């Protein structure tokens, strides 16, 4: 099946789509932000440590180029001097390297793009495909990078030229200054020019970061079908969920029907409703062990008849119990009196079946509050 056109991708990416992209290592990235942070931190570090840096550099240069006569006749000492000078140079640049190392990991935090994605480390031969590389070069992304590079070169070059023109007198004045003073003065001029030129890059960063975020989320946009498919995967296929719900209802109905033979009485409407009640010593109140309407009510009555469970026609009570009492729930206090009369009739019926005598009269006009009785159907 052909891939979806970009024109069809009109829906914003969902949270799951963004999370999947992050797991693949696809996060928003701005090289301009990283470059700017590294350069501005380096420039600021040189500005703050300029005097110390220049003085230490001069000391190392003096140590390197001024050789004691005794060292010339002892070649083994040259390696020692080289190690000392190398160590001093490393200590000199260590603060700058340390600051740059910390700065290098900061850009992802600013764009909420810090993520560990092992899948991105897996080898991908498509990255070596020259056709894919040419496609990236001549894409809209490649064109935007080219325009950005040209703008950056013109901007930085123009600012650099302007600085040279404004500082021309000080630059030429360095030729007439003593060596030590000239080096210190020149270092300050270079640091100032470097800091000013880097600060200008904030204009490019301010435009590039929003563009990279927009481009990232635009690439992750989804079609309507993809959104629907994702919702199905997250919430489940409606047909499958309906089937599961149907099986669950069937299982619950079987458990309910299995409880009917243990009921003490079945209260009916007589045909539309059927509610099976059970009461045992220790219960706080009688419980509804089965209830239903229509075909389910008919099945409850059939099972009850097969197992000799008494049936009592009491339409208001049957409808009230069916509406207001959940399955396996206890009856409310407002129906205690009515249900007590029903259970008393059941016990009298059981007594009649055991020893005979006068047939008990079924209760009528049970005290069921009218507000609990739904309209008859």
C-alpha positions as YAML, in Angstrom:
chain: A
units: angstrom
residues:
- id: 1
  name: UNK
  ca: [0.00, 0.00, 0.00]
- id: 2
  name: UNK
  ca: [1.35, 3.44, -0.94]
- id: 3
  name: UNK
  ca: [2.54, 5.68, 1.84]
- id: 4
  name: UNK
  ca: [0.27, 8.46, 2.98]
- id: 5
  name: UNK
  ca: [0.86, 11.83, 1.36]
- id: 6
  name: UNK
  ca: [2.10, 14.66, 3.55]
- id: 7
  name: UNK
  ca: [-1.07, 16.49, 2.58]
- id: 8
  name: UNK
  ca: [-3.07, 13.83, 4.44]
- id: 9
  name: UNK
  ca: [-1.11, 14.36, 7.64]
- id: 10
  name: UNK
  ca: [-3.35, 17.02, 9.13]
- id: 11
  name: UNK
  ca: [-3.63, 15.78, 12.74]
- id: 12
  name: UNK
  ca: [-1.32, 16.88, 15.52]
- id: 13
  name: UNK
  ca: [0.88, 14.06, 16.88]
- id: 14
  name: UNK
  ca: [-0.47, 12.28, 19.92]
- id: 15
  name: UNK
  ca: [1.51, 11.76, 23.10]
- id: 16
  name: UNK
  ca: [2.06, 8.12, 22.18]
- id: 17
  name: UNK
  ca: [3.40, 9.06, 18.73]
- id: 18
  name: UNK
  ca: [5.86, 11.52, 20.29]
- id: 19
  name: UNK
  ca: [6.95, 8.94, 22.88]
- id: 20
  name: UNK
  ca: [7.55, 6.34, 20.16]
- id: 21
  name: UNK
  ca: [9.64, 8.85, 18.22]
- id: 22
  name: UNK
  ca: [11.71, 9.60, 21.32]
- id: 23
  name: UNK
  ca: [12.32, 5.88, 21.82]
- id: 24
  name: UNK
  ca: [13.75, 5.82, 18.29]
- id: 25
  name: UNK
  ca: [16.02, 8.75, 19.12]
- id: 26
  name: UNK
  ca: [13.96, 11.25, 17.12]
- id: 27
  name: UNK
  ca: [13.99, 14.46, 19.14]
- id: 28
  name: UNK
  ca: [14.07, 18.15, 18.21]
- id: 29
  name: UNK
  ca: [17.62, 19.31, 17.65]
- id: 30
  name: UNK
  ca: [19.14, 22.72, 16.94]
- id: 31
  name: UNK
  ca: [22.80, 22.76, 15.99]
- id: 32
  name: UNK
  ca: [22.75, 26.53, 16.16]
- id: 33
  name: UNK
  ca: [21.74, 26.41, 19.82]
- id: 34
  name: UNK
  ca: [24.55, 24.02, 20.66]
- id: 35
  name: UNK
  ca: [27.10, 26.06, 18.72]
- id: 36
  name: UNK
  ca: [25.95, 29.30, 20.33]
- id: 37
  name: UNK
  ca: [26.06, 27.91, 23.86]
- id: 38
  name: UNK
  ca: [29.57, 26.50, 23.40]
- id: 39
  name: UNK
  ca: [30.93, 29.68, 21.84]
- id: 40
  name: UNK
  ca: [29.28, 32.10, 24.27]
- id: 41
  name: UNK
  ca: [30.46, 30.07, 27.27]
- id: 42
  name: UNK
  ca: [33.99, 29.87, 25.85]
- id: 43
  name: UNK
  ca: [34.00, 33.60, 25.14]
- id: 44
  name: UNK
  ca: [32.69, 34.41, 28.62]
- id: 45
  name: UNK
  ca: [35.27, 32.13, 30.21]
- id: 46
  name: UNK
  ca: [38.09, 33.81, 28.30]
- id: 47
  name: UNK
  ca: [36.70, 37.21, 29.27]
- id: 48
  name: UNK
  ca: [36.57, 36.34, 32.96]
- id: 49
  name: UNK
  ca: [39.94, 34.53, 32.99]
- id: 50
  name: UNK
  ca: [41.63, 36.64, 30.32]
- id: 51
  name: UNK
  ca: [44.38, 38.14, 32.47]
- id: 52
  name: UNK
  ca: [45.16, 34.86, 34.19]
- id: 53
  name: UNK
  ca: [45.09, 33.00, 30.87]
- id: 54
  name: UNK
  ca: [47.37, 35.47, 29.14]
- id: 55
  name: UNK
  ca: [49.85, 35.53, 32.02]
- id: 56
  name: UNK
  ca: [49.97, 31.76, 32.22]
- id: 57
  name: UNK
  ca: [50.42, 31.50, 28.45]
- id: 58
  name: UNK
  ca: [53.38, 33.88, 28.58]
- id: 59
  name: UNK
  ca: [54.92, 31.88, 31.40]
- id: 60
  name: UNK
  ca: [54.58, 28.65, 29.45]
- id: 61
  name: UNK
  ca: [56.06, 30.27, 26.32]
- id: 62
  name: UNK
  ca: [58.98, 31.61, 28.34]
- id: 63
  name: UNK
  ca: [59.51, 28.17, 29.87]
- id: 64
  name: UNK
  ca: [59.41, 26.56, 26.44]
- id: 65
  name: UNK
  ca: [61.75, 28.91, 24.56]
- id: 66
  name: UNK
  ca: [64.22, 29.81, 27.28]
- id: 67
  name: UNK
  ca: [66.56, 26.83, 27.68]
- id: 68
  name: UNK
  ca: [69.22, 26.64, 30.36]
- id: 69
  name: UNK
  ca: [72.70, 25.83, 29.02]
- id: 70
  name: UNK
  ca: [72.99, 22.81, 31.29]
- id: 71
  name: UNK
  ca: [69.99, 21.15, 29.62]
- id: 72
  name: UNK
  ca: [71.71, 21.21, 26.24]
- id: 73
  name: UNK
  ca: [74.32, 18.71, 27.36]
- id: 74
  name: UNK
  ca: [71.72, 16.46, 29.01]
- id: 75
  name: UNK
  ca: [69.24, 15.31, 26.29]
- id: 76
  name: UNK
  ca: [67.30, 13.21, 28.79]
- id: 77
  name: UNK
  ca: [66.21, 16.44, 30.50]
- id: 78
  name: UNK
  ca: [64.42, 17.60, 27.34]
- id: 79
  name: UNK
  ca: [61.72, 14.96, 27.76]
- id: 80
  name: UNK
  ca: [61.22, 16.05, 31.34]
- id: 81
  name: UNK
  ca: [60.87, 19.68, 30.21]
- id: 82
  name: UNK
  ca: [58.44, 18.63, 27.47]
- id: 83
  name: UNK
  ca: [56.28, 16.76, 30.01]
- id: 84
  name: UNK
  ca: [56.33, 19.75, 32.38]
- id: 85
  name: UNK
  ca: [55.35, 22.18, 29.61]
- id: 86
  name: UNK
  ca: [52.63, 19.82, 28.34]
- id: 87
  name: UNK
  ca: [51.22, 19.42, 31.83]
- id: 88
  name: UNK
  ca: [51.19, 23.18, 32.37]
- id: 89
  name: UNK
  ca: [49.43, 23.67, 29.02]
- id: 90
  name: UNK
  ca: [46.80, 21.06, 29.94]
- id: 91
  name: UNK
  ca: [46.17, 22.76, 33.27]
- id: 92
  name: UNK
  ca: [45.86, 26.06, 31.41]
- id: 93
  name: UNK
  ca: [43.10, 24.88, 29.10]
- id: 94
  name: UNK
  ca: [41.44, 22.51, 31.62]
- id: 95
  name: UNK
  ca: [38.95, 25.12, 32.93]
- id: 96
  name: UNK
  ca: [37.81, 25.94, 29.40]
- id: 97
  name: UNK
  ca: [37.52, 22.29, 28.40]
- id: 98
  name: UNK
  ca: [35.59, 21.47, 31.58]
- id: 99
  name: UNK
  ca: [33.11, 24.27, 31.03]
- id: 100
  name: UNK
  ca: [32.66, 23.31, 27.37]
- id: 101
  name: UNK
  ca: [32.12, 19.68, 28.32]
- id: 102
  name: UNK
  ca: [29.26, 20.67, 30.64]
- id: 103
  name: UNK
  ca: [27.84, 23.07, 28.06]
- id: 104
  name: UNK
  ca: [27.83, 20.40, 25.35]
- id: 105
  name: UNK
  ca: [25.11, 18.43, 27.15]
- id: 106
  name: UNK
  ca: [22.87, 21.42, 27.88]
- id: 107
  name: UNK
  ca: [21.10, 22.02, 24.51]
- id: 108
  name: UNK
  ca: [18.81, 18.94, 24.79]
- id: 109
  name: UNK
  ca: [17.58, 20.17, 28.17]
- id: 110
  name: UNK
  ca: [16.52, 23.52, 26.69]
- id: 111
  name: UNK
  ca: [14.47, 21.72, 24.00]
- id: 112
  name: UNK
  ca: [13.19, 18.88, 26.22]
- id: 113
  name: UNK
  ca: [15.13, 16.50, 24.00]
- id: 114
  name: UNK
  ca: [17.29, 14.69, 26.56]
- id: 115
  name: UNK
  ca: [16.60, 11.00, 26.03]
- id: 116
  name: UNK
  ca: [18.51, 7.72, 26.12]
- id: 117
  name: UNK
  ca: [17.47, 5.72, 23.06]
- id: 118
  name: UNK
  ca: [19.38, 2.45, 22.56]
- id: 119
  name: UNK
  ca: [17.41, 1.83, 19.35]
- id: 120
  name: UNK
  ca: [19.11, 4.84, 17.77]
- id: 121
  name: UNK
  ca: [22.49, 3.10, 18.24]
- id: 122
  name: UNK
  ca: [21.45, 0.12, 16.11]
- id: 123
  name: UNK
  ca: [23.18, -0.03, 12.69]
- id: 124
  name: UNK
  ca: [21.07, 1.31, 9.85]
- id: 125
  name: UNK
  ca: [22.31, 0.69, 6.30]
- id: 126
  name: UNK
  ca: [19.98, 3.34, 4.94]
- id: 127
  name: UNK
  ca: [22.27, 5.95, 6.45]
- id: 128
  name: UNK
  ca: [24.97, 4.77, 4.02]
- id: 129
  name: UNK
  ca: [22.66, 4.96, 1.02]
- id: 130
  name: UNK
  ca: [24.01, 7.71, -1.31]
- id: 131
  name: UNK
  ca: [20.57, 8.27, -2.82]
- id: 132
  name: UNK
  ca: [19.18, 9.04, 0.62]
- id: 133
  name: UNK
  ca: [22.07, 11.44, 1.22]
- id: 134
  name: UNK
  ca: [21.46, 13.25, -2.07]
- id: 135
  name: UNK
  ca: [17.77, 13.42, -1.20]
- id: 136
  name: UNK
  ca: [18.58, 15.15, 2.07]
- id: 137
  name: UNK
  ca: [20.93, 17.57, 0.31]
- id: 138
  name: UNK
  ca: [18.28, 18.72, -2.15]
- id: 139
  name: UNK
  ca: [15.34, 18.68, 0.25]
- id: 140
  name: UNK
  ca: [13.63, 21.65, 1.86]
- id: 141
  name: UNK
  ca: [15.64, 20.92, 5.00]
- id: 142
  name: UNK
  ca: [18.89, 21.08, 3.05]
- id: 143
  name: UNK
  ca: [17.84, 24.32, 1.41]
- id: 144
  name: UNK
  ca: [16.95, 25.88, 4.76]
- id: 145
  name: UNK
  ca: [20.34, 24.82, 6.18]
- id: 146
  name: UNK
  ca: [22.10, 26.39, 3.18]
- id: 147
  name: UNK
  ca: [20.23, 29.66, 3.55]
- id: 148
  name: UNK
  ca: [20.91, 29.65, 7.27]
- id: 149
  name: UNK
  ca: [24.64, 29.08, 6.71]
- id: 150
  name: UNK
  ca: [24.80, 31.92, 4.17]
- id: 151
  name: UNK
  ca: [22.94, 34.28, 6.48]
- id: 152
  name: UNK
  ca: [25.21, 33.32, 9.38]
- id: 153
  name: UNK
  ca: [28.35, 33.89, 7.29]
- id: 154
  name: UNK
  ca: [27.13, 37.30, 6.12]
- id: 155
  name: UNK
  ca: [26.04, 38.32, 9.62]
- id: 156
  name: UNK
  ca: [29.17, 37.21, 11.45]
- id: 157
  name: UNK
  ca: [31.44, 38.40, 8.65]
- id: 158
  name: UNK
  ca: [29.75, 41.79, 8.58]
- id: 159
  name: UNK
  ca: [29.98, 42.19, 12.35]
- id: 160
  name: UNK
  ca: [33.64, 41.11, 12.24]
- id: 161
  name: UNK
  ca: [34.44, 43.65, 9.55]
- id: 162
  name: UNK
  ca: [32.64, 46.37, 11.50]
- id: 163
  name: UNK
  ca: [34.62, 45.51, 14.63]
- id: 164
  name: UNK
  ca: [37.94, 45.60, 12.76]
- id: 165
  name: UNK
  ca: [37.09, 49.00, 11.36]
- id: 166
  name: UNK
  ca: [36.08, 50.42, 14.72]
- id: 167
  name: UNK
  ca: [39.12, 48.92, 16.50]
- id: 168
  name: UNK
  ca: [41.65, 49.74, 13.76]
- id: 169
  name: UNK
  ca: [43.38, 52.45, 15.79]
- id: 170
  name: UNK
  ca: [43.85, 50.17, 18.80]
- id: 171
  name: UNK
  ca: [45.03, 47.30, 16.60]
- id: 172
  name: UNK
  ca: [47.70, 49.41, 14.89]
- id: 173
  name: UNK
  ca: [48.59, 50.93, 18.25]
- id: 174
  name: UNK
  ca: [49.67, 47.49, 19.48]
- id: 175
  name: UNK
  ca: [52.80, 47.81, 17.30]
- id: 176
  name: UNK
  ca: [54.14, 50.62, 19.49]
- id: 177
  name: UNK
  ca: [53.42, 49.02, 22.86]
- id: 178
  name: UNK
  ca: [55.90, 47.01, 24.94]
- id: 179
  name: UNK
  ca: [55.72, 43.26, 24.38]
- id: 180
  name: UNK
  ca: [54.14, 42.33, 27.68]
- id: 181
  name: UNK
  ca: [51.63, 45.17, 27.61]
- id: 182
  name: UNK
  ca: [50.88, 44.56, 23.93]
- id: 183
  name: UNK
  ca: [50.12, 40.90, 24.50]
- id: 184
  name: UNK
  ca: [47.74, 41.70, 27.35]
- id: 185
  name: UNK
  ca: [46.05, 44.45, 25.34]
- id: 186
  name: UNK
  ca: [45.77, 42.25, 22.25]
- id: 187
  name: UNK
  ca: [44.27, 39.42, 24.28]
- id: 188
  name: UNK
  ca: [41.58, 41.75, 25.59]
- id: 189
  name: UNK
  ca: [40.78, 42.98, 22.08]
- id: 190
  name: UNK
  ca: [40.49, 39.42, 20.72]
- id: 191
  name: UNK
  ca: [38.30, 38.33, 23.62]
- id: 192
  name: UNK
  ca: [36.06, 41.38, 23.24]
- id: 193
  name: UNK
  ca: [35.67, 40.86, 19.49]
- id: 194
  name: UNK
  ca: [35.03, 37.13, 19.97]
- id: 195
  name: UNK
  ca: [32.38, 37.75, 22.64]
- id: 196
  name: UNK
  ca: [30.63, 40.41, 20.56]
- id: 197
  name: UNK
  ca: [30.57, 38.29, 17.39]
- id: 198
  name: UNK
  ca: [29.23, 35.26, 19.26]
- id: 199
  name: UNK
  ca: [26.53, 37.35, 20.93]
- id: 200
  name: UNK
  ca: [25.24, 38.28, 17.49]
- id: 201
  name: UNK
  ca: [24.45, 34.60, 16.87]
- id: 202
  name: UNK
  ca: [21.55, 34.87, 19.31]
- id: 203
  name: UNK
  ca: [19.53, 36.27, 16.39]
- id: 204
  name: UNK
  ca: [20.03, 33.03, 14.47]
- id: 205
  name: UNK
  ca: [19.28, 30.90, 17.53]
- id: 206
  name: UNK
  ca: [16.06, 32.84, 18.20]
- id: 207
  name: UNK
  ca: [14.86, 31.97, 14.69]
- id: 208
  name: UNK
  ca: [16.27, 28.43, 14.48]
- id: 209
  name: UNK
  ca: [14.91, 26.93, 17.73]
- id: 210
  name: UNK
  ca: [11.21, 27.66, 16.97]
- id: 211
  name: UNK
  ca: [11.75, 26.51, 13.38]
- id: 212
  name: UNK
  ca: [13.31, 23.21, 14.49]
- id: 213
  name: UNK
  ca: [10.46, 22.59, 16.96]
- id: 214
  name: UNK
  ca: [7.85, 23.35, 14.28]
- id: 215
  name: UNK
  ca: [9.62, 21.11, 11.77]
- id: 216
  name: UNK
  ca: [9.92, 18.27, 14.30]
- id: 217
  name: UNK
  ca: [6.24, 18.25, 15.21]
- id: 218
  name: UNK
  ca: [5.28, 18.75, 11.56]
- id: 219
  name: UNK
  ca: [7.18, 15.56, 10.62]
- id: 220
  name: UNK
  ca: [5.30, 13.67, 13.31]
- id: 221
  name: UNK
  ca: [1.85, 14.76, 12.16]
- id: 222
  name: UNK
  ca: [-0.59, 11.90, 11.60]
- id: 223
  name: UNK
  ca: [-3.41, 11.08, 9.24]
- id: 224
  name: UNK
  ca: [-6.93, 10.60, 10.54]
- id: 225
  name: UNK
  ca: [-6.62, 6.85, 9.92]
- id: 226
  name: UNK
  ca: [-3.42, 6.68, 11.97]
- id: 227
  name: UNK
  ca: [-5.12, 8.49, 14.86]
- id: 228
  name: UNK
  ca: [-8.07, 6.07, 14.72]
- id: 229
  name: UNK
  ca: [-5.73, 3.07, 14.57]
- id: 230
  name: UNK
  ca: [-3.77, 4.34, 17.56]
- id: 231
  name: UNK
  ca: [-6.97, 4.84, 19.54]
- id: 232
  name: UNK
  ca: [-7.96, 1.27, 18.72]
- id: 233
  name: UNK
  ca: [-4.60, -0.02, 19.91]
- id: 234
  name: UNK
  ca: [-4.78, 1.99, 23.14]
- id: 235
  name: UNK
  ca: [-8.46, 1.46, 23.96]
- id: 236
  name: UNK
  ca: [-9.01, -1.80, 22.12]
- id: 237
  name: UNK
  ca: [-11.01, -2.60, 19.00]
- id: 238
  name: UNK
  ca: [-14.71, -1.80, 19.69]
- id: 239
  name: UNK
  ca: [-15.77, -5.12, 18.16]
- id: 240
  name: UNK
  ca: [-13.30, -7.04, 20.30]
- id: 241
  name: UNK
  ca: [-14.33, -5.09, 23.40]
- id: 242
  name: UNK
  ca: [-17.98, -5.75, 22.60]
- id: 243
  name: UNK
  ca: [-17.27, -9.46, 22.26]
- id: 244
  name: UNK
  ca: [-15.37, -9.51, 25.56]
- id: 245
  name: UNK
  ca: [-18.18, -7.61, 27.27]
- id: 246
  name: UNK
  ca: [-20.70, -10.09, 25.85]
- id: 247
  name: UNK
  ca: [-18.68, -13.06, 27.15]
- id: 248
  name: UNK
  ca: [-18.37, -11.41, 30.55]
- id: 249
  name: UNK
  ca: [-22.13, -10.86, 30.69]
- id: 250
  name: UNK
  ca: [-22.75, -14.47, 29.72]
- id: 251
  name: UNK
  ca: [-20.38, -15.69, 32.43]
- id: 252
  name: UNK
  ca: [-22.04, -13.43, 35.00]
- id: 253
  name: UNK
  ca: [-25.47, -14.66, 33.90]
- id: 254
  name: UNK
  ca: [-24.40, -18.30, 34.30]
- id: 255
  name: UNK
  ca: [-23.13, -17.57, 37.82]
- id: 256
  name: UNK
  ca: [-26.41, -15.82, 38.58]
- id: 257
  name: UNK
  ca: [-28.49, -18.71, 37.28]
- id: 258
  name: UNK
  ca: [-26.42, -21.13, 39.34]
- id: 259
  name: UNK
  ca: [-27.48, -19.19, 42.46]
- id: 260
  name: UNK
  ca: [-31.24, -19.46, 41.72]
- id: 261
  name: UNK
  ca: [-31.65, -23.01, 43.19]
- id: 262
  name: UNK
  ca: [-30.27, -21.70, 46.51]
- id: 263
  name: UNK
  ca: [-32.82, -18.86, 46.68]
- id: 264
  name: UNK
  ca: [-35.63, -18.85, 49.27]
- id: 265
  name: UNK
  ca: [-38.22, -17.20, 47.02]
- id: 266
  name: UNK
  ca: [-38.65, -15.66, 43.57]
- id: 267
  name: UNK
  ca: [-40.72, -12.50, 43.44]
- id: 268
  name: UNK
  ca: [-42.30, -11.90, 40.00]
- id: 269
  name: UNK
  ca: [-44.25, -9.24, 38.14]
- id: 270
  name: UNK
  ca: [-45.50, -11.94, 37.11]
- id: 271
  name: UNK
  ca: [-43.96, -12.14, 33.60]
- id: 272
  name: UNK
  ca: [-41.77, -9.09, 32.99]
- id: 273
  name: UNK
  ca: [-39.65, -9.14, 36.18]
- id: 274
  name: UNK
  ca: [-38.21, -11.87, 38.38]
- id: 275
  name: UNK
  ca: [-36.08, -11.34, 41.50]
- id: 276
  name: UNK
  ca: [-34.65, -14.23, 43.54]
- id: 277
  name: UNK
  ca: [-34.11, -13.55, 47.26]
- id: 278
  name: UNK
  ca: [-32.04, -15.52, 49.76]
- id: 279
  name: UNK
  ca: [-31.60, -15.16, 53.49]
- id: 280
  name: UNK
  ca: [-29.44, -17.13, 55.88]
- id: 281
  name: UNK
  ca: [-28.60, -16.81, 59.55]
- id: 282
  name: UNK
  ca: [-25.82, -14.27, 60.01]
- id: 283
  name: UNK
  ca: [-26.85, -12.05, 57.13]
- id: 284
  name: UNK
  ca: [-27.61, -8.43, 57.98]
- id: 285
  name: UNK
  ca: [-30.49, -8.43, 55.48]
- id: 286
  name: UNK
  ca: [-31.84, -10.62, 52.66]
- id: 287
  name: UNK
  ca: [-29.85, -10.45, 49.42]
- id: 288
  name: UNK
  ca: [-30.82, -10.42, 45.74]
- id: 289
  name: UNK
  ca: [-29.03, -13.42, 44.22]
- id: 290
  name: UNK
  ca: [-30.61, -13.20, 40.75]
- id: 291
  name: UNK
  ca: [-32.75, -10.76, 38.83]
- id: 292
  name: UNK
  ca: [-33.80, -10.08, 35.28]
- id: 293
  name: UNK
  ca: [-36.46, -9.04, 32.84]
- id: 294
  name: UNK
  ca: [-38.01, -10.65, 29.80]
- id: 295
  name: UNK
  ca: [-36.23, -13.83, 28.72]
- id: 296
  name: UNK
  ca: [-33.89, -13.74, 31.73]
- id: 297
  name: UNK
  ca: [-36.90, -13.51, 34.07]
- id: 298
  name: UNK
  ca: [-38.48, -16.48, 32.32]
- id: 299
  name: UNK
  ca: [-35.28, -18.52, 32.74]
- id: 300
  name: UNK
  ca: [-35.13, -17.62, 36.46]
- id: 301
  name: UNK
  ca: [-38.71, -18.80, 36.94]
- id: 302
  name: UNK
  ca: [-38.01, -22.06, 35.06]
- id: 303
  name: UNK
  ca: [-34.92, -22.89, 37.11]
- id: 304
  name: UNK
  ca: [-36.75, -21.99, 40.31]
- id: 305
  name: UNK
  ca: [-39.66, -24.26, 39.38]
- id: 306
  name: UNK
  ca: [-37.28, -27.14, 38.60]
- id: 307
  name: UNK
  ca: [-35.71, -26.86, 42.06]
- id: 308
  name: UNK
  ca: [-38.89, -26.16, 44.00]
- id: 309
  name: UNK
  ca: [-38.16, -22.53, 44.81]
- id: 310
  name: UNK
  ca: [-41.45, -20.78, 45.76]
- id: 311
  name: UNK
  ca: [-42.75, -18.13, 43.37]
- id: 312
  name: UNK
  ca: [-44.72, -15.13, 44.60]
- id: 313
  name: UNK
  ca: [-46.49, -12.63, 42.40]
- id: 314
  name: UNK
  ca: [-45.86, -9.18, 43.87]
- id: 315
  name: UNK
  ca: [-45.47, -6.69, 40.98]
- id: 316
  name: UNK
  ca: [-44.65, -3.53, 43.00]
- id: 317
  name: UNK
  ca: [-42.06, -5.34, 45.13]
- id: 318
  name: UNK
  ca: [-40.54, -7.11, 42.13]
- id: 319
  name: UNK
  ca: [-40.10, -3.85, 40.22]
- id: 320
  name: UNK
  ca: [-38.75, -2.03, 43.28]
- id: 321
  name: UNK
  ca: [-36.19, -4.76, 44.02]
- id: 322
  name: UNK
  ca: [-35.11, -4.95, 40.38]
- id: 323
  name: UNK
  ca: [-34.61, -1.19, 40.13]
- id: 324
  name: UNK
  ca: [-32.99, -0.35, 43.45]
- id: 325
  name: UNK
  ca: [-31.01, -3.43, 44.55]
- id: 326
  name: UNK
  ca: [-27.83, -4.54, 42.77]
- id: 327
  name: UNK
  ca: [-27.03, -8.18, 42.17]
- id: 328
  name: UNK
  ca: [-25.69, -9.76, 45.37]
- id: 329
  name: UNK
  ca: [-26.75, -6.60, 47.19]
- id: 330
  name: UNK
  ca: [-28.76, -6.37, 50.40]
- id: 331
  name: UNK
  ca: [-32.27, -4.96, 50.28]
- id: 332
  name: UNK
  ca: [-32.75, -1.41, 51.60]
- id: 333
  name: UNK
  ca: [-34.29, -0.75, 54.98]
- id: 334
  name: UNK
  ca: [-37.40, 0.71, 53.38]
- id: 335
  name: UNK
  ca: [-38.27, -2.76, 52.01]
- id: 336
  name: UNK
  ca: [-37.56, -4.74, 55.20]
- id: 337
  name: UNK
  ca: [-41.25, -5.00, 56.19]
- id: 338
  name: UNK
  ca: [-42.42, -6.11, 52.75]
- id: 339
  name: UNK
  ca: [-39.67, -8.71, 52.37]
- id: 340
  name: UNK
  ca: [-40.25, -9.94, 55.93]
- id: 341
  name: UNK
  ca: [-43.87, -10.70, 55.05]
- id: 342
  name: UNK
  ca: [-42.70, -12.59, 51.94]
- id: 343
  name: UNK
  ca: [-40.19, -14.66, 53.91]
- id: 344
  name: UNK
  ca: [-42.80, -15.38, 56.58]
- id: 345
  name: UNK
  ca: [-45.07, -16.74, 53.84]
- id: 346
  name: UNK
  ca: [-42.18, -18.87, 52.52]
- id: 347
  name: UNK
  ca: [-41.54, -20.37, 55.97]
- id: 348
  name: UNK
  ca: [-45.27, -21.09, 56.39]
- id: 349
  name: UNK
  ca: [-45.28, -22.75, 52.98]
- id: 350
  name: UNK
  ca: [-42.31, -24.92, 53.94]
- id: 351
  name: UNK
  ca: [-44.13, -25.87, 57.16]
- id: 352
  name: UNK
  ca: [-47.27, -26.80, 55.19]
- id: 353
  name: UNK
  ca: [-45.21, -29.02, 52.88]
- id: 354
  name: UNK
  ca: [-43.66, -30.77, 55.87]
- id: 355
  name: UNK
  ca: [-46.64, -31.41, 58.15]
- id: 356
  name: UNK
  ca: [-49.68, -30.37, 56.12]
- id: 357
  name: UNK
  ca: [-52.55, -28.38, 57.56]
- id: 358
  name: UNK
  ca: [-54.13, -25.22, 56.22]
- id: 359
  name: UNK
  ca: [-52.51, -23.82, 53.08]
- id: 360
  name: UNK
  ca: [-50.87, -20.46, 53.87]
- id: 361
  name: UNK
  ca: [-52.41, -17.40, 52.27]
- id: 362
  name: UNK
  ca: [-49.97, -15.47, 49.99]
- id: 363
  name: UNK
  ca: [-49.39, -11.92, 51.22]
- id: 364
  name: UNK
  ca: [-51.05, -9.05, 49.34]
- id: 365
  name: UNK
  ca: [-50.84, -5.27, 49.52]
- id: 366
  name: UNK
  ca: [-47.22, -5.41, 50.59]
- id: 367
  name: UNK
  ca: [-45.97, -2.12, 52.11]
- id: 368
  name: UNK
  ca: [-43.76, -0.92, 49.25]
- id: 369
  name: UNK
  ca: [-43.14, 2.85, 49.21]
- id: 370
  name: UNK
  ca: [-44.62, 4.30, 45.97]
- id: 371
  name: UNK
  ca: [-41.49, 6.32, 45.23]
- id: 372
  name: UNK
  ca: [-39.49, 3.05, 44.91]
- id: 373
  name: UNK
  ca: [-41.84, 1.51, 42.32]
- id: 374
  name: UNK
  ca: [-40.96, 2.43, 38.72]
- id: 375
  name: UNK
  ca: [-43.71, 2.69, 36.14]
- id: 376
  name: UNK
  ca: [-45.05, -0.63, 34.99]
- id: 377
  name: UNK
  ca: [-43.94, -1.78, 31.55]
...
